[in-house]
Amino acid sequence: MRMCVRCEVTTETPVLVGVVHQNSGPGFVVYACHLCAAHYPPQPDVLTVLAPPRRAGSAQ
């Protein structure tokens, strides 16, 4: 059971719409109900967004 970040109604089927990272402690997850979740862009897959690591000694 979570509260929707947009309409502030509690829902038993929350949709993850964001993750807030913080430097000075744990971050938090932002949820929305199914109706409000359509107003948020889809979350990117972190593994596809990051550039591949460079190998040591490779020329640029």
TANOR-V48467 format. One line per field, one symbol per residue. ss: DSSP state (H for helix, E for strand, C for the rest). burial: # if it has 24 or more other C-alpha atoms within 12 Angstrom, else .. Layout:
ss=???
burial=???
This chain:
ss=CEECCCCCCEECCCEEEEEECCCCCCCEEEEECHHHHCCCCCCCCHHHHCCCCCCCCCCC
burial=...##........####.............####.##.......................
